Amino acid sequence: MRQAVLMVLIPFLPALAGDWKKVWSDEFNRDGAPDPSKWTYEKGMIRNREAQYYTEARRENARIEKGKLILEARREPWEKARYTSASVTTEGKAAWSHGKVEVRAKLPGGRGTWPAIWMLGVNRRQVGWPKCGEIDIMENVGFEPDVIHANIHTEAYNHVKKTGKGAKIEVKSPDRKFHVYSVEWDSNEMRFAVDGKRYFTYANEGTGSAVWPFDQPFYLILNLAVGGTWGGQKGINESAFPQRMEVDWVRVYQKPEPVLPGR
């Protein structure tokens, strides 16, 4: 009798509504340059008064090697900068609205490093920052090597106004071991975690885009900065370079739309 009841009920349940489906990934299995169908480069001295010049398609700064994406910061003069490094992004290639983003990475060490795994709204070039929204899945500064930060930035909540929202968690030796840095988000909240341990949740207050611009697609950025307004607060240990961030894989998941009876 229980089997008969179960067979009747299953068709009326949402189909796989709670399951994550992988919709995009890069496993970095082929040595060489990052896949141009998935990644593009930021170029130049871009933000936060950082000390590095982001180069474009330069193997010394960005390459896939032995199954890992390597972003390498080097102490060398380039243009008007004292360091070179790399920032790769999916802008114009891929973006997602809601879902789960996971990145397995090993971070650099050394005072002055500032690696980040983060996202920006696809309307950034139209409305500017911070109206576009920013999702910082992982940030770390070399003068606090065992501390991982997650932050969000919006028109109402951002570091310029000193109203930013975020949290931090202690992670032992992230420059020696790989960890999975992740965010899950839907229309109600964002949940940030390291190795599945949640440590920051940001809720939709329901008061508009100034506090919640996160229902639009966002693209992903992986970068290794040197110095700058945060990373350089305690100076730069020049003897520590070169430094690298190694990324084992990037995976993006979404939940399929529920399939309701009659659809």
N, C-alpha and C positions, 0 to 999 in steps of 0.2 A: 504493500500500500504506500509506503514512503517513497519508493521508486516512482510510482505512478504520479504522485503529487509533484515530485521534483521535476519530472519530465514536462508537466503542464506549466510550471512556474518559470523555468529557464527562459523561454522565448520572450517573456514579458520583462526581463531585466535588461538594463542598458548593456550593450555589447562591449565588453572589455573596458568599461568606463574608468576603471581604476588602474589600468596597465599603462606603463610608459612604452612608447614606441620610438626607437632610434630613428631620427629623421636626417641627421647629418653627422659626419665624423671625419677626423683625420687621424690615422694611426701612425703616420710618418714612417712607413715601411720601405720607402724608396730613397736611397741616398741622393743628395744633390740639393737643388734649390727647393724652397717651399712650392707646393703645387700652385701654379698660377691660376688654375680654375677655382681655387678656394681662397687664396691669400693675395693681398697686395701690400705695399709698403707705405708707411709714413716716411717722409723725407725732410731732413733739415733740423733746425733747432726750433722746436715747436711750442713748448709750454713750460710753465713753472720755473723759469730761469735755470733750467737744467744745464749741465756741463757737457753733454754729449751731442754729437751730430748723428741723427738717424740716417744711415746710408740705405741706398736702394739696390737690392739684388747684388750685394757684395758678400761673397762667400765667407770672408773673415768675420762677418757680423751675424749672418743668418744662413743656416744650412741644416740639412737633415743628414745625420750621421749615426750609423749603427742603431737605427730605429728610434731616434730621438730628434726633435727639433731643437737646435742649439741657437740661442740668442746670446751673443758674446759682446761684452763691453771691453774695449781695449783703450789703453792709454797711448794715444797717438794724435798728433795734430791733424785736423781735417777741417777745411774751410776756416772758420774762426773759432772752432771748438778745440778743446784739449783731449777729448775722448770721442771715440766712435761707438755706436751700438746699433740695435735694430728694434723696430716696432712693426709687427705684422698685424693685419686687420682683414676682416671679411667684408669691409664696407664695399658695397657695389657687387658683392659676390653672394652673400647669404645673410639673412637676418631673420629673427624669430620673435613672435609675440606670444609670451607665456611659454612655460615648459620647464625643462631642467637642463642646465649646462654644467658639465663636469670636465675638469682639467686635471690630469695627473702630472705633477711637475716637481722638480727639485730646484730649489732657489739658489741664487748666488750668496756669497758671504762677503764680508768686508765693509767697513764704514764708508758710506757714500753711495752704496747700491740702493736702488729703489725699483724692484720688479713689481709688475702689476698684471692682473688678469681682470679685464673689465669690459663694459659694454656702453655704447651710446645709442640714443635714438636716431633712427634713420632721417629724421627731419632736422638734424643738427645744422646743416648748412642753410636751412631756411629760417629757423627760429633762433639759432644760436644756443650756446650753453649758458645757464643750466636749464633753460626751458625744455630742451630736448630730453632731459633726464640722463642720469649716469648711474650705472650699477657696478660697484667695485666688488667683484667676487673675491679677490685676494690682493692685498697690498702688504708690503713688508719693507722696512727700512733697515739698513745694515747696522745702525747703532743700537737697534733693538732686535737682534737676530732671531730670537725665539718667540716673537710676537707677530701674529697674523691679524690683519684688520679687514673688516668688511664695512662698506659705507654705501650710502645712496646720496645723490645730489639732485635737487629739484629747484624750481624757481623759488620756493619758499624755504627749503632746507638745503643749505650748502655752506661750504667752508668759508666762502667770501663773507657771507653774512654772519658767520660763526653760529649758524643754526643747524649744522650738519647732523645727520643721524648715522649711527654706526655702533660697532662693538669690536672687541678684540678677544683673542684666545691665545693661550700659550701652547706652542707646538715645539717640542724639543728637536733641535738640529734640523730645521727644514732645508739647510744647505747640504746635508749629508744623506737624507732619505727622501724618497718620493712620497708625496701625499696627494690626496684627491681633494681639490677645492671646488665647491659647488654652490649653485643657487637654484632653488625651485621657486617659480612664481606663477600666480594666476591672477585673476581680477581682484582678489581680496587681500593678498599679502605676498611678501617675499620671505624666503627662509634660506639662510646662509649656513654652510656647514664645512667642516674639515673632516675628512675620513668618515663622513656620515654623522658626525657629532654636531648638532645644531647649536649655534651660539648667538645668532642675531635674527630677529624677525621684524620686518617692517610692514605695518598694516595700512591698507587703504582707508583713509579717514572719510572718504566719500564727499570731499569738499571741492573737488575739481582738479584740473591738470597742474595747478601750481604745486600741489603736494603729491599728485599721482599721475605722472605722464607715462605710465608703464603699460598701457594697453595697446601700444603701437609696436611695430617690430624694432628690435635692437640688434646691432651688429657687434662682433667680438673683437677685442684688441688684446694682443700679448706683447708686452714691451719690457725692456730692461733699461731704466733710466739711471743716470749718474748725477749725484748732487741734487741741486734744485731746492725749492722752498721747504720741502720736508726731508727728502733724502740727504740733503747737504747741511742740515741743521747742526750737526756735530763735526762738520768738515768731511774731507775725503781722504782716505788712506791710500795714497797713490801707489804704494808698494804692493797693495793687494791685487792689483790688476795684472792680467786680464781676469774677468769674472764672467760666468755664464749662467743662464737659466736654461734648464733642460726640460723639455715637455715630452712626455711619453705618448700621450694621446689627448684628443679633445673630442667630446661626445655630446650631442644635443638630442634631447628626448622631448616628445610631446605626447599628450594623451589624445586618443582618437575621439571624435565627436560621438556621444552616446547614440546608439541606434534604437529608436523607440518603436513600439508596435505600430504597424501600418506605414512605416517610412521605407 
